[in-house]
Amino acid sequence: MTDTAVATTSFVEKLEAARRASVTLATAKADLKNAALQAIAVAVVDNTARILEANELDLANGRDNGLSTGLQDRLTLTDARLVSLADAVNEIVALTDPVGQVVRGSTLPNGVGLTQVRVPFGVIGTIYEARPNVTIDIAALALKSGNAVVLRGGSAAQNTNRVLVDVIQDALASVGLPVEAVQTIDEFGRDGAKQLMQARGLVDVLIPRGSADLINTVVQESKVPVIETGAGVVHVYLDESADEAMAVEIVHNAKVQRPSVCNALETLLVNASSAPRLLPPVLARLRASGVTIHADERTAALFADTVAATEDDWSTEYMSLDLAVRVVDDLDAAMDHIRAYSTHHTESIITNDVANAERFLSEVDSAVVMVNASTRFTDGGEFGFGAEVGISTQKLHARGPMGLGELTSTKWVVRGSGQVRG
């Protein structure tokens, strides 16, 4: 038998073990799943030194291999970030178990009872890049929703993810749940990712998280059903009536608070009437924080410390301290720009005009639309989900931050007493 055949067999065996584990999880009581999550939260903190040692090795490799600053930030774990991850797991413990929840029901005239209930998907596969937090987040959400999960975390975080999965599996074993409920296939490299995309029948749903290139590849090549999480070309529009202080604070927070994440602001649109009033203070605050302004001509005429924007800037997810800025004639022009360049992730309008706010909310077709709020709020943790699997930019099944409910399907339960169809 060739090495390739051995690897393929081992890969399939992992997925078959995940399938068996998913059967156990599907009927596991909430108390047992919660005990597993509590054990994971404790284990993450208790193994901080071991996890950070592996993470530093990945970071050193990333620096040597020219990993971008944005991806290095996503890859980085710290004591504080590990505590936050553990806290997020404990928040999931406190959430209601979705499995078995009744969606709707009725009794037919002949006495047959119908009930639609939530059930786990079964086996979830996920492919992601340089994001070890996803290893914890999706494992916790999958377990609480009764699913097994197979993780392909990418070479950039391979050492970190290996330790994290080991820690999770030890926690599962400590409460009597199968360790195969959470597995990594990183050892199979890119070939493992390709096999995961072809594993229809063994994997029920695939969730990619990462760059637009990664997501597009999974969507186009996967035979397994995919929940698409999108890149974040995120917009804020400063309307004619926008309050100056609010605009300065929201734009700065949306861009600077953590620029490497998908809900960070990438393009600022400013109404032409308010641009002379708003652009100087808004852009001055950004420049003071090291943001490079990629400006159209009308913006550059109002604020000198910029670089010229190109057509590519309007569709770029920078994940860095860069921002594209454009002056537009009115709300319609702003929404036209968003329709042309948005990835349908998150858009926000800053305004004191109720009519314009309602038009923006109803006409902008993105997963999350906001009024007078930072786009950084588009997050499962901020939405009260404890954590998130990702932010779906598709329109089927799930849209926006995905929590426990989005990791379930439904089935119909029919109860009769001998009825037959006439």
C-alpha positions in Angstrom: 0.0 0.0 0.0 1.3 3.4 -0.9 1.8 6.3 1.5 -1.0 8.1 -0.2 -3.4 5.2 0.3 -2.4 4.9 4.0 -3.1 8.7 4.5 -6.4 8.4 2.7 -7.4 5.4 4.8 -6.5 7.2 8.0 -8.4 10.3 6.9 -11.5 8.3 6.2 -11.1 6.5 9.5 -11.1 9.9 11.3 -14.3 10.9 9.6 -15.9 7.6 10.3 -15.0 8.0 14.0 -16.5 11.5 13.9 -19.7 10.1 12.5 -19.9 7.6 15.4 -19.2 10.3 17.9 -21.9 12.5 16.4 -24.5 9.8 17.2 -23.5 9.9 20.8 -23.5 13.7 20.9 -26.9 13.9 19.3 -28.6 12.2 22.3 -26.3 13.6 25.0 -28.1 15.5 27.7 -27.4 19.2 28.2 -25.8 18.6 31.6 -23.2 16.3 30.1 -22.4 18.6 27.2 -22.1 21.5 29.7 -19.8 19.5 31.9 -17.5 19.0 28.8 -17.5 22.7 28.0 -16.7 23.6 31.6 -13.8 21.1 31.5 -12.6 22.7 28.3 -12.7 26.2 29.8 -10.7 25.1 32.8 -8.2 23.1 30.6 -7.5 26.1 28.3 -6.5 28.3 31.2 -4.6 25.4 33.0 -2.6 24.7 29.8 -1.8 28.4 29.1 2.0 27.9 29.1 1.8 24.9 26.8 -0.5 26.6 24.4 1.5 29.9 24.2 4.7 27.9 23.7 3.2 26.3 20.6 1.7 29.6 19.5 5.1 31.3 19.7 6.6 28.6 17.4 3.8 29.3 14.9 4.4 33.1 15.1 8.1 32.6 14.6 7.5 30.5 11.5 4.9 33.1 10.3 7.4 35.9 10.7 10.1 33.9 8.8 7.6 33.1 6.0 6.4 36.7 5.6 2.9 36.3 7.2 1.1 39.6 7.0 0.7 41.7 10.1 -3.1 41.2 10.1 -2.7 37.4 10.0 -0.1 37.6 12.7 -2.5 39.4 14.9 -5.2 36.8 14.3 -2.7 34.0 14.9 -1.5 35.5 18.2 -2.7 34.1 21.5 -1.9 35.8 24.8 -2.8 35.1 28.5 -5.7 37.6 28.2 -7.0 36.1 24.9 -6.9 32.6 26.4 -8.9 33.8 29.4 -11.4 35.5 27.0 -11.7 32.2 25.1 -12.4 30.3 28.3 -14.9 32.9 29.3 -16.7 32.6 25.9 -16.9 28.8 26.5 -18.5 29.3 29.9 -21.0 31.8 28.3 -22.0 29.0 25.9 -22.6 26.7 29.0 -25.2 29.3 30.2 -27.1 29.3 26.9 -30.1 27.2 26.2 -29.4 23.9 24.5 -31.1 24.2 21.1 -31.4 20.4 20.5 -35.0 19.3 20.8 -36.5 22.9 20.8 -39.9 22.9 19.1 -39.9 25.2 16.1 -43.6 24.8 15.3 -46.3 22.2 15.5 -50.0 21.4 14.9 -52.6 18.6 15.1 -54.2 17.6 11.8 -58.0 17.2 11.7 -57.6 13.4 11.8 -55.7 13.6 15.1 -52.1 13.1 13.7 -49.7 15.3 15.7 -46.9 17.2 13.9 -43.9 18.7 15.6 -40.8 20.3 14.0 -37.8 20.1 16.3 -34.2 21.2 16.2 -31.6 18.5 15.6 -27.8 18.6 15.2 -26.3 18.5 11.7 -24.1 15.6 12.7 -20.5 16.2 11.5 -19.4 19.7 10.8 -16.2 20.3 8.9 -14.4 23.7 9.0 -11.5 25.1 7.1 -9.8 28.2 8.4 -6.6 30.2 8.4 -4.3 31.4 11.2 -7.2 31.7 13.6 -6.6 29.4 16.7 -9.5 31.0 18.5 -11.8 29.3 15.9 -10.5 26.0 17.2 -12.0 26.7 20.6 -15.1 28.6 19.5 -16.4 26.2 16.9 -15.5 23.1 19.0 -17.6 24.6 21.9 -20.5 25.6 19.8 -20.5 22.3 17.9 -20.5 20.3 21.2 -23.3 22.3 22.8 -25.4 21.9 19.6 -24.7 18.1 19.6 -22.3 18.0 16.6 -19.0 16.4 16.0 -16.4 18.7 14.3 -13.5 18.1 12.0 -11.0 21.0 11.9 -8.6 22.0 9.2 -6.8 25.0 10.7 -4.1 25.6 8.2 -0.3 25.3 8.4 0.2 28.8 9.9 -1.4 27.7 13.2 -0.6 24.0 13.0 1.4 23.7 16.3 -1.1 25.8 18.3 -4.1 23.9 16.9 -2.6 20.5 17.7 -2.1 21.5 21.3 -5.6 23.0 21.5 -7.3 19.9 20.1 -5.3 17.7 22.5 -6.5 19.9 25.4 -10.1 19.7 24.2 -9.9 15.9 23.7 -8.5 15.4 27.3 -11.4 17.5 28.6 -13.9 15.4 26.6 -12.4 12.1 28.0 -12.6 13.5 31.5 -16.4 13.6 31.3 -16.9 10.4 29.3 -17.6 11.8 25.9 -15.8 10.4 22.8 -12.6 12.3 22.0 -13.3 11.8 18.3 -16.1 14.5 18.7 -13.3 17.1 18.0 -10.5 16.2 15.6 -7.9 18.0 13.5 -6.9 16.9 10.1 -4.0 19.3 9.8 -1.5 16.5 9.5 -2.9 15.8 6.0 -2.0 19.3 4.8 -3.8 20.8 1.8 -4.7 17.3 0.5 -6.7 16.9 3.7 -8.6 20.1 3.0 -9.4 18.8 -0.5 -10.6 15.5 0.9 -12.8 17.2 3.4 -14.4 19.1 0.6 -15.2 15.8 -1.2 -16.4 13.9 1.9 -20.1 14.0 1.1 -21.8 11.4 3.2 -19.3 11.6 6.0 -19.4 15.3 6.6 -22.8 17.0 6.7 -21.9 20.7 6.3 -18.6 22.6 5.7 -17.9 26.1 7.1 -14.9 28.0 5.7 -13.4 31.0 7.5 -10.6 33.1 6.1 -9.7 35.0 3.0 -11.9 35.6 0.1 -9.7 33.2 -2.0 -10.1 30.4 0.6 -13.9 30.9 0.9 -14.4 31.0 -2.9 -12.3 27.9 -3.3 -14.4 26.0 -0.8 -17.6 27.2 -2.3 -16.6 26.3 -5.8 -14.9 22.9 -5.2 -16.8 21.4 -2.3 -19.2 18.5 -2.8 -20.3 18.9 0.9 -23.0 21.6 1.5 -21.3 24.9 2.5 -22.3 27.7 4.7 -20.5 30.6 3.2 -18.8 33.1 5.5 -17.7 36.1 3.6 -14.8 38.6 3.5 -15.6 41.9 5.1 -15.5 44.9 2.8 -17.4 46.9 5.4 -18.8 50.4 4.9 -19.7 53.3 7.1 -21.7 56.2 5.5 -21.7 59.6 7.1 -25.0 61.2 6.2 -25.6 64.9 5.8 -27.0 65.2 9.3 -24.3 63.1 11.0 -23.2 64.3 14.4 -19.5 65.2 14.3 -18.4 63.7 17.7 -20.4 60.5 17.0 -18.8 60.2 13.5 -15.3 60.7 14.8 -15.7 58.1 17.6 -17.6 55.4 15.5 -15.3 55.6 12.5 -12.2 55.5 14.7 -13.5 52.5 16.6 -14.6 50.6 13.5 -11.3 51.0 11.8 -8.7 51.1 14.6 -10.0 49.0 17.5 -8.9 45.8 15.8 -8.2 46.3 12.1 -7.3 42.7 11.3 -10.9 41.3 11.7 -13.7 40.9 9.2 -16.0 43.5 10.9 -13.4 46.3 10.7 -14.3 49.3 8.6 -12.6 49.2 5.1 -14.4 52.0 3.2 -15.8 55.3 4.5 -18.4 57.1 2.4 -19.2 60.8 3.2 -22.1 62.9 2.0 -20.8 65.8 -0.1 -22.8 68.4 1.9 -21.3 67.2 5.2 -17.8 66.4 3.9 -16.2 69.8 4.6 -17.5 69.7 8.2 -16.9 66.0 9.0 -13.9 64.8 7.0 -11.1 67.0 8.6 -11.9 65.8 12.2 -12.7 62.2 11.3 -9.6 61.8 9.2 -7.3 63.7 11.6 -8.2 61.2 14.3 -7.5 58.3 12.1 -4.2 59.7 10.9 -3.2 60.2 14.5 -3.6 56.5 15.0 -1.5 55.6 12.0 -4.2 55.0 9.4 -3.3 55.5 5.8 -6.1 57.2 3.9 -6.7 56.1 0.3 -8.7 59.1 -0.9 -10.7 59.9 -3.9 -10.2 63.4 -5.5 -12.9 65.1 -3.5 -11.6 63.7 -0.2 -8.0 64.7 -1.1 -9.2 68.3 -1.7 -10.5 68.5 1.9 -7.7 66.6 3.6 -4.2 66.7 2.3 -2.5 63.8 4.2 -3.7 61.0 1.9 -2.7 58.7 -0.9 -4.7 58.5 -4.1 -7.3 55.7 -4.1 -7.4 53.3 -7.0 -10.3 51.3 -8.3 -9.0 48.3 -6.4 -9.2 50.1 -3.1 -13.0 50.1 -3.2 -13.1 46.2 -3.2 -10.1 45.6 -0.8 -10.4 44.0 2.6 -7.2 45.6 4.0 -7.1 43.9 7.5 -4.6 46.7 8.3 -4.5 50.4 9.2 -5.6 51.4 5.7 -8.9 53.0 4.8 -10.6 53.9 1.5 -12.5 57.1 1.6 -15.0 58.5 -1.0 -17.2 61.6 -1.1 -20.6 60.8 -2.6 -23.5 63.1 -3.6 -26.2 61.6 -1.4 -27.7 58.5 0.2 -28.6 57.0 -3.1 -25.0 57.3 -4.3 -23.8 55.8 -1.1 -26.1 52.8 -1.5 -25.1 52.4 -5.1 -21.5 52.3 -4.1 -22.3 49.7 -1.4 -24.2 47.5 -3.9 -21.3 47.7 -6.3 -18.5 46.8 -3.9 -19.8 45.3 -0.7 -19.3 41.7 0.3 -22.7 41.9 2.1 -21.1 41.6 5.6 -21.8 44.8 7.6 -22.7 48.4 6.7 -23.5 51.3 9.0 -25.0 54.8 8.5 -24.3 57.7 10.9 -27.3 60.0 10.7 -29.8 62.1 12.6 -32.4 61.7 9.8 -34.9 59.0 10.7 -36.2 58.6 7.1 -32.6 58.1 5.8 -31.9 55.7 8.6 -34.9 53.6 7.7 -34.2 53.7 4.0 -30.6 52.5 4.7 -31.8 49.6 6.9 -34.4 48.5 4.4 -32.5 48.9 1.1 -29.0 47.8 2.0 -28.7 44.1 1.4 -26.1 42.9 3.9 -26.1 40.4 6.7 -26.0 43.2 9.3 -27.1 46.8 8.8 -26.7 49.4 11.5 -27.6 53.0 12.5 -25.2 55.1 14.6 -23.1 52.1 15.8 -19.6 50.7 15.1 -19.4 47.8 12.7 -17.2 46.1 15.3 -20.4 44.9 17.0 -21.0 42.3 14.3 -19.8 39.5 16.4 -21.3 36.4 18.0 -20.0 37.3 21.4 -21.4 40.8 21.2 -24.7 39.5 20.0 -25.0 37.2 23.0 -24.1 33.9 21.4 -21.1 33.3 23.6 -18.9 32.8 20.5 -19.5 32.4 16.8 -18.8 29.8 14.1 -18.4 32.6 11.6 -20.4 35.4 10.0 -22.5 34.1 7.2 -22.9 36.4 4.2 -25.2 34.0 2.3 -29.0 34.0 2.3 -29.8 30.3 2.9 -30.3 28.9 6.3 -28.1 31.3 8.3 -27.1 34.9 7.8 -24.9 37.1 10.0 -23.1 35.8 13.1 -23.8 32.1 13.6 -24.4 30.7 17.1 -25.9 27.5 18.4 -29.2 27.7 16.5 -27.4 28.0 13.2 -25.6 24.7 13.8 -28.9 22.8 13.8 -31.3 21.5 11.3 -34.8 20.3 11.9 -36.8 17.2 11.6 -40.5 16.5 11.7 -41.9 14.2 14.4 -45.2 12.7 13.5 -47.4 10.9 16.2 -50.4 9.0 15.2 -52.8 6.5 16.7 -53.5 4.2 13.7 -54.5 6.8 11.1 -54.2 6.0 7.4 -54.5 8.3 4.4 -57.7 8.0 2.5 
